Amino acid sequence: LGALRHELVRRADSVAARLRAAGVAGRTISIKVRFDDFRTITRSATLPSAVDTGHDVLAAAGELLERIDPAPGVRLLGVHASQ
């Protein structure tokens, strides 16, 4: 889970930087996880207010990731912001 968390930090910072560069913020944070068997799941959370910082995106995405069992092996991890 440590490697996934490290990658999640990188992805959240990247999403936040793109939000700020576009002059927008997102209220719904989503993660996509593809497992070694190519099964793919997405999870999302809608926040009370829009965010555009890496810390806020990471906090929401981290909570979503904690609800997923990475035991089957993860081959892809994505973070997305919308609304």
PDB file of N, CA, C and O in Angstrom:
ATOM      1  N   LEU A   1       0.831  -1.205   0.000  1.00  0.00           N
ATOM      2  CA  LEU A   1       0.000   0.000   0.000  1.00  0.00           C
ATOM      3  C   LEU A   1       0.866   1.256   0.000  1.00  0.00           C
ATOM      4  O   LEU A   1       0.414   2.314  -0.437  1.00  0.00           O
ATOM      5  N   GLY A   2       2.095   1.157   0.480  1.00  0.00           N
ATOM      6  CA  GLY A   2       2.991   2.305   0.503  1.00  0.00           C
ATOM      7  C   GLY A   2       3.308   2.823  -0.890  1.00  0.00           C
ATOM      8  O   GLY A   2       3.314   4.034  -1.112  1.00  0.00           O
ATOM      9  N   ALA A   3       3.574   1.916  -1.839  1.00  0.00           N
ATOM     10  CA  ALA A   3       3.869   2.323  -3.208  1.00  0.00           C
ATOM     11  C   ALA A   3       2.645   2.962  -3.862  1.00  0.00           C
ATOM     12  O   ALA A   3       2.767   3.929  -4.614  1.00  0.00           O
ATOM     13  N   LEU A   4       1.478   2.420  -3.573  1.00  0.00           N
ATOM     14  CA  LEU A   4       0.246   3.006  -4.108  1.00  0.00           C
ATOM     15  C   LEU A   4       0.020   4.402  -3.542  1.00  0.00           C
ATOM     16  O   LEU A   4      -0.369   5.320  -4.263  1.00  0.00           O
ATOM     17  N   ARG A   5       0.264   4.550  -2.265  1.00  0.00           N
ATOM     18  CA  ARG A   5       0.082   5.862  -1.622  1.00  0.00           C
ATOM     19  C   ARG A   5       1.051   6.889  -2.222  1.00  0.00           C
ATOM     20  O   ARG A   5       0.679   8.037  -2.462  1.00  0.00           O
ATOM     21  N   HIS A   6       2.283   6.466  -2.459  1.00  0.00           N
ATOM     22  CA  HIS A   6       3.274   7.349  -3.074  1.00  0.00           C
ATOM     23  C   HIS A   6       2.812   7.784  -4.467  1.00  0.00           C
ATOM     24  O   HIS A   6       2.911   8.960  -4.817  1.00  0.00           O
ATOM     25  N   GLU A   7       2.315   6.849  -5.246  1.00  0.00           N
ATOM     26  CA  GLU A   7       1.829   7.170  -6.591  1.00  0.00           C
ATOM     27  C   GLU A   7       0.589   8.060  -6.518  1.00  0.00           C
ATOM     28  O   GLU A   7       0.399   8.938  -7.359  1.00  0.00           O
ATOM     29  N   LEU A   8      -0.240   7.833  -5.522  1.00  0.00           N
ATOM     30  CA  LEU A   8      -1.438   8.653  -5.352  1.00  0.00           C
ATOM     31  C   LEU A   8      -1.062  10.115  -5.079  1.00  0.00           C
ATOM     32  O   LEU A   8      -1.719  11.029  -5.578  1.00  0.00           O
ATOM     33  N   VAL A   9      -0.018  10.330  -4.298  1.00  0.00           N
ATOM     34  CA  VAL A   9       0.460  11.695  -4.030  1.00  0.00           C
ATOM     35  C   VAL A   9       0.873  12.359  -5.344  1.00  0.00           C
ATOM     36  O   VAL A   9       0.516  13.509  -5.600  1.00  0.00           O
ATOM     37  N   ARG A  10       1.617  11.643  -6.167  1.00  0.00           N
ATOM     38  CA  ARG A  10       2.051  12.193  -7.454  1.00  0.00           C
ATOM     39  C   ARG A  10       0.862  12.533  -8.345  1.00  0.00           C
ATOM     40  O   ARG A  10       0.818  13.599  -8.958  1.00  0.00           O
ATOM     41  N   ARG A  11      -0.092  11.623  -8.410  1.00  0.00           N
ATOM     42  CA  ARG A  11      -1.275  11.833  -9.262  1.00  0.00           C
ATOM     43  C   ARG A  11      -2.118  13.002  -8.752  1.00  0.00           C
ATOM     44  O   ARG A  11      -2.585  13.818  -9.546  1.00  0.00           O
ATOM     45  N   ALA A  12      -2.314  13.088  -7.444  1.00  0.00           N
ATOM     46  CA  ALA A  12      -3.120  14.170  -6.867  1.00  0.00           C
ATOM     47  C   ALA A  12      -2.465  15.523  -7.124  1.00  0.00           C
ATOM     48  O   ALA A  12      -3.151  16.487  -7.464  1.00  0.00           O
ATOM     49  N   ASP A  13      -1.150  15.605  -6.964  1.00  0.00           N
ATOM     50  CA  ASP A  13      -0.447  16.860  -7.236  1.00  0.00           C
ATOM     51  C   ASP A  13      -0.571  17.254  -8.702  1.00  0.00           C
ATOM     52  O   ASP A  13      -0.742  18.432  -9.017  1.00  0.00           O
ATOM     53  N   SER A  14      -0.487  16.290  -9.585  1.00  0.00           N
ATOM     54  CA  SER A  14      -0.610  16.552 -11.012  1.00  0.00           C
ATOM     55  C   SER A  14      -2.004  17.063 -11.367  1.00  0.00           C
ATOM     56  O   SER A  14      -2.142  18.025 -12.122  1.00  0.00           O
ATOM     57  N   VAL A  15      -3.023  16.427 -10.827  1.00  0.00           N
ATOM     58  CA  VAL A  15      -4.406  16.859 -11.068  1.00  0.00           C
ATOM     59  C   VAL A  15      -4.602  18.278 -10.548  1.00  0.00           C
ATOM     60  O   VAL A  15      -5.183  19.116 -11.238  1.00  0.00           O
ATOM     61  N   ALA A  16      -4.125  18.552  -9.344  1.00  0.00           N
ATOM     62  CA  ALA A  16      -4.283  19.884  -8.748  1.00  0.00           C
ATOM     63  C   ALA A  16      -3.570  20.941  -9.581  1.00  0.00           C
ATOM     64  O   ALA A  16      -4.097  22.037  -9.771  1.00  0.00           O
ATOM     65  N   ALA A  17      -2.381  20.625 -10.078  1.00  0.00           N
ATOM     66  CA  ALA A  17      -1.639  21.576 -10.907  1.00  0.00           C
ATOM     67  C   ALA A  17      -2.400  21.880 -12.197  1.00  0.00           C
ATOM     68  O   ALA A  17      -2.448  23.030 -12.634  1.00  0.00           O
ATOM     69  N   ARG A  18      -2.990  20.858 -12.803  1.00  0.00           N
ATOM     70  CA  ARG A  18      -3.767  21.076 -14.027  1.00  0.00           C
ATOM     71  C   ARG A  18      -5.021  21.897 -13.741  1.00  0.00           C
ATOM     72  O   ARG A  18      -5.407  22.738 -14.552  1.00  0.00           O
ATOM     73  N   LEU A  19      -5.658  21.662 -12.600  1.00  0.00           N
ATOM     74  CA  LEU A  19      -6.831  22.460 -12.226  1.00  0.00           C
ATOM     75  C   LEU A  19      -6.458  23.936 -12.099  1.00  0.00           C
ATOM     76  O   LEU A  19      -7.126  24.808 -12.654  1.00  0.00           O
ATOM     77  N   ARG A  20      -5.383  24.199 -11.361  1.00  0.00           N
ATOM     78  CA  ARG A  20      -4.958  25.589 -11.157  1.00  0.00           C
ATOM     79  C   ARG A  20      -4.539  26.247 -12.467  1.00  0.00           C
ATOM     80  O   ARG A  20      -4.840  27.418 -12.700  1.00  0.00           O
ATOM     81  N   ALA A  21      -3.845  25.499 -13.322  1.00  0.00           N
ATOM     82  CA  ALA A  21      -3.405  26.046 -14.607  1.00  0.00           C
ATOM     83  C   ALA A  21      -4.597  26.425 -15.484  1.00  0.00           C
ATOM     84  O   ALA A  21      -4.528  27.374 -16.265  1.00  0.00           O
ATOM     85  N   ALA A  22      -5.672  25.687 -15.348  1.00  0.00           N
ATOM     86  CA  ALA A  22      -6.879  25.969 -16.131  1.00  0.00           C
ATOM     87  C   ALA A  22      -7.765  27.008 -15.445  1.00  0.00           C
ATOM     88  O   ALA A  22      -8.744  27.476 -16.026  1.00  0.00           O
ATOM     89  N   GLY A  23      -7.420  27.364 -14.215  1.00  0.00           N
ATOM     90  CA  GLY A  23      -8.215  28.343 -13.486  1.00  0.00           C
ATOM     91  C   GLY A  23      -9.555  27.811 -13.014  1.00  0.00           C
ATOM     92  O   GLY A  23     -10.523  28.561 -12.894  1.00  0.00           O
ATOM     93  N   VAL A  24      -9.607  26.515 -12.747  1.00  0.00           N
ATOM     94  CA  VAL A  24     -10.848  25.885 -12.290  1.00  0.00           C
ATOM     95  C   VAL A  24     -10.576  25.075 -11.022  1.00  0.00           C
ATOM     96  O   VAL A  24      -9.431  24.942 -10.590  1.00  0.00           O
ATOM     97  N   ALA A  25     -11.625  24.549 -10.446  1.00  0.00           N
ATOM     98  CA  ALA A  25     -11.518  23.678  -9.280  1.00  0.00           C
ATOM     99  C   ALA A  25     -12.524  22.545  -9.464  1.00  0.00           C
ATOM    100  O   ALA A  25     -13.460  22.668 -10.254  1.00  0.00           O
ATOM    101  N   GLY A  26     -12.337  21.460  -8.748  1.00  0.00           N
ATOM    102  CA  GLY A  26     -13.234  20.311  -8.874  1.00  0.00           C
ATOM    103  C   GLY A  26     -13.893  19.973  -7.554  1.00  0.00           C
ATOM    104  O   GLY A  26     -13.297  20.110  -6.485  1.00  0.00           O
ATOM    105  N   ARG A  27     -15.127  19.531  -7.650  1.00  0.00           N
ATOM    106  CA  ARG A  27     -15.857  19.139  -6.451  1.00  0.00           C
ATOM    107  C   ARG A  27     -15.925  17.623  -6.290  1.00  0.00           C
ATOM    108  O   ARG A  27     -16.018  17.117  -5.172  1.00  0.00           O
ATOM    109  N   THR A  28     -15.880  16.907  -7.397  1.00  0.00           N
ATOM    110  CA  THR A  28     -15.936  15.448  -7.347  1.00  0.00           C
ATOM    111  C   THR A  28     -14.562  14.889  -7.670  1.00  0.00           C
ATOM    112  O   THR A  28     -14.007  15.152  -8.737  1.00  0.00           O
ATOM    113  N   ILE A  29     -14.020  14.117  -6.743  1.00  0.00           N
ATOM    114  CA  ILE A  29     -12.712  13.473  -6.927  1.00  0.00           C
ATOM    115  C   ILE A  29     -12.956  11.992  -7.150  1.00  0.00           C
ATOM    116  O   ILE A  29     -13.683  11.350  -6.392  1.00  0.00           O
ATOM    117  N   SER A  30     -12.343  11.457  -8.192  1.00  0.00           N
ATOM    118  CA  SER A  30     -12.521  10.041  -8.539  1.00  0.00           C
ATOM    119  C   SER A  30     -11.164   9.362  -8.638  1.00  0.00           C
ATOM    120  O   SER A  30     -10.160   9.987  -8.979  1.00  0.00           O
ATOM    121  N   ILE A  31     -11.155   8.081  -8.338  1.00  0.00           N
ATOM    122  CA  ILE A  31      -9.970   7.267  -8.599  1.00  0.00           C
ATOM    123  C   ILE A  31     -10.378   6.095  -9.482  1.00  0.00           C
ATOM    124  O   ILE A  31     -11.510   5.616  -9.427  1.00  0.00           O
ATOM    125  N   LYS A  32      -9.442   5.653 -10.284  1.00  0.00           N
ATOM    126  CA  LYS A  32      -9.631   4.464 -11.107  1.00  0.00           C
ATOM    127  C   LYS A  32      -8.523   3.497 -10.738  1.00  0.00           C
ATOM    128  O   LYS A  32      -7.353   3.873 -10.674  1.00  0.00           O
ATOM    129  N   VAL A  33      -8.895   2.256 -10.498  1.00  0.00           N
ATOM    130  CA  VAL A  33      -7.916   1.216 -10.160  1.00  0.00           C
ATOM    131  C   VAL A  33      -8.118   0.048 -11.117  1.00  0.00           C
ATOM    132  O   VAL A  33      -9.218  -0.495 -11.226  1.00  0.00           O
ATOM    133  N   ARG A  34      -7.042  -0.335 -11.811  1.00  0.00           N
ATOM    134  CA  ARG A  34      -7.075  -1.525 -12.655  1.00  0.00           C
ATOM    135  C   ARG A  34      -6.171  -2.562 -12.013  1.00  0.00           C
ATOM    136  O   ARG A  34      -4.996  -2.313 -11.743  1.00  0.00           O
ATOM    137  N   PHE A  35      -6.746  -3.719 -11.778  1.00  0.00           N
ATOM    138  CA  PHE A  35      -6.023  -4.802 -11.115  1.00  0.00           C
ATOM    139  C   PHE A  35      -5.255  -5.636 -12.136  1.00  0.00           C
ATOM    140  O   PHE A  35      -5.440  -5.475 -13.342  1.00  0.00           O
ATOM    141  N   ASP A  36      -4.390  -6.531 -11.647  1.00  0.00           N
ATOM    142  CA  ASP A  36      -3.567  -7.364 -12.518  1.00  0.00           C
ATOM    143  C   ASP A  36      -4.380  -8.203 -13.492  1.00  0.00           C
ATOM    144  O   ASP A  36      -3.901  -8.523 -14.580  1.00  0.00           O
ATOM    145  N   ASP A  37      -5.605  -8.566 -13.117  1.00  0.00           N
ATOM    146  CA  ASP A  37      -6.452  -9.357 -14.011  1.00  0.00           C
ATOM    147  C   ASP A  37      -7.255  -8.469 -14.972  1.00  0.00           C
ATOM    148  O   ASP A  37      -8.165  -8.946 -15.650  1.00  0.00           O
ATOM    149  N   PHE A  38      -6.910  -7.169 -15.023  1.00  0.00           N
ATOM    150  CA  PHE A  38      -7.528  -6.156 -15.880  1.00  0.00           C
ATOM    151  C   PHE A  38      -8.936  -5.752 -15.444  1.00  0.00           C
ATOM    152  O   PHE A  38      -9.606  -4.997 -16.148  1.00  0.00           O
ATOM    153  N   ARG A  39      -9.386  -6.239 -14.304  1.00  0.00           N
ATOM    154  CA  ARG A  39     -10.648  -5.758 -13.751  1.00  0.00           C
ATOM    155  C   ARG A  39     -10.429  -4.311 -13.320  1.00  0.00           C
ATOM    156  O   ARG A  39      -9.439  -3.996 -12.661  1.00  0.00           O
ATOM    157  N   THR A  40     -11.351  -3.441 -13.693  1.00  0.00           N
ATOM    158  CA  THR A  40     -11.206  -2.020 -13.411  1.00  0.00           C
ATOM    159  C   THR A  40     -12.386  -1.526 -12.588  1.00  0.00           C
ATOM    160  O   THR A  40     -13.539  -1.837 -12.886  1.00  0.00           O
ATOM    161  N   ILE A  41     -12.084  -0.752 -11.548  1.00  0.00           N
ATOM    162  CA  ILE A  41     -13.135  -0.152 -10.735  1.00  0.00           C
ATOM    163  C   ILE A  41     -12.874   1.347 -10.611  1.00  0.00           C
ATOM    164  O   ILE A  41     -11.734   1.805 -10.698  1.00  0.00           O
ATOM    165  N   THR A  42     -13.934   2.086 -10.410  1.00  0.00           N
ATOM    166  CA  THR A  42     -13.811   3.514 -10.125  1.00  0.00           C
ATOM    167  C   THR A  42     -14.603   3.811  -8.860  1.00  0.00           C
ATOM    168  O   THR A  42     -15.620   3.180  -8.573  1.00  0.00           O
ATOM    169  N   ARG A  43     -14.112   4.774  -8.126  1.00  0.00           N
ATOM    170  CA  ARG A  43     -14.784   5.237  -6.912  1.00  0.00           C
ATOM    171  C   ARG A  43     -14.702   6.753  -6.910  1.00  0.00           C
ATOM    172  O   ARG A  43     -13.699   7.321  -7.343  1.00  0.00           O
ATOM    173  N   SER A  44     -15.749   7.416  -6.427  1.00  0.00           N
ATOM    174  CA  SER A  44     -15.725   8.874  -6.398  1.00  0.00           C
ATOM    175  C   SER A  44     -16.384   9.400  -5.138  1.00  0.00           C
ATOM    176  O   SER A  44     -17.182   8.724  -4.489  1.00  0.00           O
ATOM    177  N   ALA A  45     -16.019  10.632  -4.818  1.00  0.00           N
ATOM    178  CA  ALA A  45     -16.599  11.321  -3.662  1.00  0.00           C
ATOM    179  C   ALA A  45     -16.823  12.776  -4.061  1.00  0.00           C
ATOM    180  O   ALA A  45     -15.950  13.409  -4.655  1.00  0.00           O
ATOM    181  N   THR A  46     -17.994  13.293  -3.731  1.00  0.00           N
ATOM    182  CA  THR A  46     -18.303  14.692  -3.995  1.00  0.00           C
ATOM    183  C   THR A  46     -18.107  15.480  -2.708  1.00  0.00           C
ATOM    184  O   THR A  46     -18.696  15.174  -1.671  1.00  0.00           O
ATOM    185  N   LEU A  47     -17.273  16.489  -2.802  1.00  0.00           N
ATOM    186  CA  LEU A  47     -16.914  17.304  -1.639  1.00  0.00           C
ATOM    187  C   LEU A  47     -17.903  18.457  -1.470  1.00  0.00           C
ATOM    188  O   LEU A  47     -18.593  18.821  -2.422  1.00  0.00           O
ATOM    189  N   PRO A  48     -17.979  19.032  -0.274  1.00  0.00           N
ATOM    190  CA  PRO A  48     -18.901  20.148  -0.041  1.00  0.00           C
ATOM    191  C   PRO A  48     -18.549  21.393  -0.855  1.00  0.00           C
ATOM    192  O   PRO A  48     -19.429  22.174  -1.218  1.00  0.00           O
ATOM    193  N   SER A  49     -17.251  21.574  -1.141  1.00  0.00           N
ATOM    194  CA  SER A  49     -16.835  22.724  -1.938  1.00  0.00           C
ATOM    195  C   SER A  49     -15.728  22.303  -2.892  1.00  0.00           C
ATOM    196  O   SER A  49     -15.047  21.301  -2.672  1.00  0.00           O
ATOM    197  N   ALA A  50     -15.560  23.077  -3.947  1.00  0.00           N
ATOM    198  CA  ALA A  50     -14.559  22.766  -4.965  1.00  0.00           C
ATOM    199  C   ALA A  50     -13.152  22.974  -4.418  1.00  0.00           C
ATOM    200  O   ALA A  50     -12.919  23.862  -3.598  1.00  0.00           O
ATOM    201  N   VAL A  51     -12.214  22.140  -4.882  1.00  0.00           N
ATOM    202  CA  VAL A  51     -10.821  22.199  -4.421  1.00  0.00           C
ATOM    203  C   VAL A  51      -9.886  22.266  -5.619  1.00  0.00           C
ATOM    204  O   VAL A  51     -10.235  21.845  -6.721  1.00  0.00           O
ATOM    205  N   ASP A  52      -8.684  22.806  -5.384  1.00  0.00           N
ATOM    206  CA  ASP A  52      -7.670  22.836  -6.437  1.00  0.00           C
ATOM    207  C   ASP A  52      -6.255  22.681  -5.882  1.00  0.00           C
ATOM    208  O   ASP A  52      -5.280  23.025  -6.552  1.00  0.00           O
ATOM    209  N   THR A  53      -6.144  22.166  -4.662  1.00  0.00           N
ATOM    210  CA  THR A  53      -4.823  21.953  -4.077  1.00  0.00           C
ATOM    211  C   THR A  53      -4.517  20.459  -4.009  1.00  0.00           C
ATOM    212  O   THR A  53      -5.416  19.629  -3.875  1.00  0.00           O
ATOM    213  N   GLY A  54      -3.232  20.138  -4.103  1.00  0.00           N
ATOM    214  CA  GLY A  54      -2.814  18.747  -4.019  1.00  0.00           C
ATOM    215  C   GLY A  54      -3.233  18.100  -2.713  1.00  0.00           C
ATOM    216  O   GLY A  54      -3.628  16.934  -2.686  1.00  0.00           O
ATOM    217  N   HIS A  55      -3.148  18.854  -1.638  1.00  0.00           N
ATOM    218  CA  HIS A  55      -3.515  18.327  -0.319  1.00  0.00           C
ATOM    219  C   HIS A  55      -4.981  17.915  -0.287  1.00  0.00           C
ATOM    220  O   HIS A  55      -5.310  16.832   0.198  1.00  0.00           O
ATOM    221  N   ASP A  56      -5.863  18.766  -0.798  1.00  0.00           N
ATOM    222  CA  ASP A  56      -7.295  18.460  -0.769  1.00  0.00           C
ATOM    223  C   ASP A  56      -7.659  17.305  -1.699  1.00  0.00           C
ATOM    224  O   ASP A  56      -8.465  16.443  -1.350  1.00  0.00           O
ATOM    225  N   VAL A  57      -7.052  17.300  -2.892  1.00  0.00           N
ATOM    226  CA  VAL A  57      -7.308  16.204  -3.832  1.00  0.00           C
ATOM    227  C   VAL A  57      -6.798  14.897  -3.232  1.00  0.00           C
ATOM    228  O   VAL A  57      -7.471  13.869  -3.314  1.00  0.00           O
ATOM    229  N   LEU A  58      -5.610  14.934  -2.630  1.00  0.00           N
ATOM    230  CA  LEU A  58      -5.037  13.740  -2.012  1.00  0.00           C
ATOM    231  C   LEU A  58      -5.886  13.235  -0.859  1.00  0.00           C
ATOM    232  O   LEU A  58      -6.075  12.027  -0.713  1.00  0.00           O
ATOM    233  N   ALA A  59      -6.397  14.132  -0.046  1.00  0.00           N
ATOM    234  CA  ALA A  59      -7.222  13.718   1.095  1.00  0.00           C
ATOM    235  C   ALA A  59      -8.442  12.943   0.619  1.00  0.00           C
ATOM    236  O   ALA A  59      -8.762  11.889   1.170  1.00  0.00           O
ATOM    237  N   ALA A  60      -9.121  13.451  -0.395  1.00  0.00           N
ATOM    238  CA  ALA A  60     -10.315  12.775  -0.911  1.00  0.00           C
ATOM    239  C   ALA A  60      -9.954  11.467  -1.597  1.00  0.00           C
ATOM    240  O   ALA A  60     -10.602  10.446  -1.368  1.00  0.00           O
ATOM    241  N   ALA A  61      -8.923  11.492  -2.438  1.00  0.00           N
ATOM    242  CA  ALA A  61      -8.517  10.280  -3.158  1.00  0.00           C
ATOM    243  C   ALA A  61      -7.976   9.225  -2.206  1.00  0.00           C
ATOM    244  O   ALA A  61      -8.196   8.031  -2.409  1.00  0.00           O
ATOM    245  N   GLY A  62      -7.268   9.661  -1.168  1.00  0.00           N
ATOM    246  CA  GLY A  62      -6.720   8.728  -0.179  1.00  0.00           C
ATOM    247  C   GLY A  62      -7.810   7.973   0.564  1.00  0.00           C
ATOM    248  O   GLY A  62      -7.686   6.773   0.811  1.00  0.00           O
ATOM    249  N   GLU A  63      -8.873   8.674   0.917  1.00  0.00           N
ATOM    250  CA  GLU A  63     -10.003   8.012   1.582  1.00  0.00           C
ATOM    251  C   GLU A  63     -10.623   6.961   0.672  1.00  0.00           C
ATOM    252  O   GLU A  63     -11.000   5.884   1.132  1.00  0.00           O
ATOM    253  N   LEU A  64     -10.729   7.269  -0.614  1.00  0.00           N
ATOM    254  CA  LEU A  64     -11.285   6.305  -1.567  1.00  0.00           C
ATOM    255  C   LEU A  64     -10.370   5.093  -1.717  1.00  0.00           C
ATOM    256  O   LEU A  64     -10.844   3.958  -1.769  1.00  0.00           O
ATOM    257  N   LEU A  65      -9.068   5.330  -1.788  1.00  0.00           N
ATOM    258  CA  LEU A  65      -8.110   4.236  -1.950  1.00  0.00           C
ATOM    259  C   LEU A  65      -8.103   3.315  -0.734  1.00  0.00           C
ATOM    260  O   LEU A  65      -7.931   2.105  -0.880  1.00  0.00           O
ATOM    261  N   GLU A  66      -8.286   3.863   0.447  1.00  0.00           N
ATOM    262  CA  GLU A  66      -8.275   3.042   1.662  1.00  0.00           C
ATOM    263  C   GLU A  66      -9.411   2.027   1.691  1.00  0.00           C
ATOM    264  O   GLU A  66      -9.332   1.035   2.416  1.00  0.00           O
ATOM    265  N   ARG A  67     -10.450   2.255   0.925  1.00  0.00           N
ATOM    266  CA  ARG A  67     -11.609   1.346   0.886  1.00  0.00           C
ATOM    267  C   ARG A  67     -11.428   0.208  -0.112  1.00  0.00           C
ATOM    268  O   ARG A  67     -12.306  -0.643  -0.255  1.00  0.00           O
ATOM    269  N   ILE A  68     -10.290   0.193  -0.803  1.00  0.00           N
ATOM    270  CA  ILE A  68     -10.048  -0.810  -1.845  1.00  0.00           C
ATOM    271  C   ILE A  68      -8.962  -1.773  -1.387  1.00  0.00           C
ATOM    272  O   ILE A  68      -7.958  -1.364  -0.804  1.00  0.00           O
ATOM    273  N   ASP A  69      -9.175  -3.058  -1.658  1.00  0.00           N
ATOM    274  CA  ASP A  69      -8.180  -4.075  -1.314  1.00  0.00           C
ATOM    275  C   ASP A  69      -7.209  -4.246  -2.483  1.00  0.00           C
ATOM    276  O   ASP A  69      -7.602  -4.744  -3.538  1.00  0.00           O
ATOM    277  N   PRO A  70      -5.950  -3.842  -2.311  1.00  0.00           N
ATOM    278  CA  PRO A  70      -4.987  -3.951  -3.408  1.00  0.00           C
ATOM    279  C   PRO A  70      -4.337  -5.329  -3.524  1.00  0.00           C
ATOM    280  O   PRO A  70      -3.428  -5.509  -4.335  1.00  0.00           O
ATOM    281  N   ALA A  71      -4.783  -6.303  -2.734  1.00  0.00           N
ATOM    282  CA  ALA A  71      -4.150  -7.623  -2.706  1.00  0.00           C
ATOM    283  C   ALA A  71      -4.049  -8.293  -4.077  1.00  0.00           C
ATOM    284  O   ALA A  71      -3.050  -8.964  -4.335  1.00  0.00           O
ATOM    285  N   PRO A  72      -5.039  -8.144  -4.972  1.00  0.00           N
ATOM    286  CA  PRO A  72      -4.903  -8.797  -6.280  1.00  0.00           C
ATOM    287  C   PRO A  72      -3.785  -8.217  -7.144  1.00  0.00           C
ATOM    288  O   PRO A  72      -3.456  -8.783  -8.186  1.00  0.00           O
ATOM    289  N   GLY A  73      -3.204  -7.109  -6.728  1.00  0.00           N
ATOM    290  CA  GLY A  73      -2.160  -6.446  -7.515  1.00  0.00           C
ATOM    291  C   GLY A  73      -2.769  -5.343  -8.364  1.00  0.00           C
ATOM    292  O   GLY A  73      -3.796  -5.546  -9.013  1.00  0.00           O
ATOM    293  N   VAL A  74      -2.145  -4.190  -8.360  1.00  0.00           N
ATOM    294  CA  VAL A  74      -2.671  -3.040  -9.087  1.00  0.00           C
ATOM    295  C   VAL A  74      -1.715  -2.705 -10.229  1.00  0.00           C
ATOM    296  O   VAL A  74      -0.510  -2.567 -10.020  1.00  0.00           O
ATOM    297  N   ARG A  75      -2.266  -2.573 -11.442  1.00  0.00           N
ATOM    298  CA  ARG A  75      -1.442  -2.227 -12.601  1.00  0.00           C
ATOM    299  C   ARG A  75      -1.677  -0.801 -13.067  1.00  0.00           C
ATOM    300  O   ARG A  75      -0.872  -0.276 -13.836  1.00  0.00           O
ATOM    301  N   LEU A  76      -2.776  -0.141 -12.618  1.00  0.00           N
ATOM    302  CA  LEU A  76      -3.042   1.229 -13.009  1.00  0.00           C
ATOM    303  C   LEU A  76      -3.762   1.944 -11.862  1.00  0.00           C
ATOM    304  O   LEU A  76      -4.643   1.381 -11.213  1.00  0.00           O
ATOM    305  N   LEU A  77      -3.369   3.181 -11.634  1.00  0.00           N
ATOM    306  CA  LEU A  77      -4.032   4.014 -10.629  1.00  0.00           C
ATOM    307  C   LEU A  77      -4.190   5.397 -11.232  1.00  0.00           C
ATOM    308  O   LEU A  77      -3.217   6.009 -11.672  1.00  0.00           O
ATOM    309  N   GLY A  78      -5.432   5.890 -11.250  1.00  0.00           N
ATOM    310  CA  GLY A  78      -5.683   7.207 -11.812  1.00  0.00           C
ATOM    311  C   GLY A  78      -6.496   8.059 -10.870  1.00  0.00           C
ATOM    312  O   GLY A  78      -7.274   7.546 -10.065  1.00  0.00           O
ATOM    313  N   VAL A  79      -6.316   9.371 -10.972  1.00  0.00           N
ATOM    314  CA  VAL A  79      -7.061  10.343 -10.172  1.00  0.00           C
ATOM    315  C   VAL A  79      -7.670  11.346 -11.132  1.00  0.00           C
ATOM    316  O   VAL A  79      -7.037  11.747 -12.108  1.00  0.00           O
ATOM    317  N   HIS A  80      -8.911  11.753 -10.850  1.00  0.00           N
ATOM    318  CA  HIS A  80      -9.638  12.658 -11.734  1.00  0.00           C
ATOM    319  C   HIS A  80     -10.452  13.621 -10.886  1.00  0.00           C
ATOM    320  O   HIS A  80     -10.940  13.258  -9.815  1.00  0.00           O
ATOM    321  N   ALA A  81     -10.596  14.838 -11.363  1.00  0.00           N
ATOM    322  CA  ALA A  81     -11.464  15.823 -10.698  1.00  0.00           C
ATOM    323  C   ALA A  81     -12.471  16.329 -11.709  1.00  0.00           C
ATOM    324  O   ALA A  81     -12.144  16.528 -12.878  1.00  0.00           O
ATOM    325  N   SER A  82     -13.700  16.536 -11.255  1.00  0.00           N
ATOM    326  CA  SER A  82     -14.746  17.055 -12.133  1.00  0.00           C
ATOM    327  C   SER A  82     -15.671  17.977 -11.353  1.00  0.00           C
ATOM    328  O   SER A  82     -15.514  18.168 -10.147  1.00  0.00           O
ATOM    329  N   GLN A  83     -16.638  18.543 -12.065  1.00  0.00           N
ATOM    330  CA  GLN A  83     -17.601  19.517 -11.526  1.00  0.00           C
ATOM    331  C   GLN A  83     -16.888  20.769 -11.110  1.00  0.00           C
ATOM    332  O   GLN A  83     -17.521  21.710 -10.631  1.00  0.00           O
TER     333      GLN A  83
END
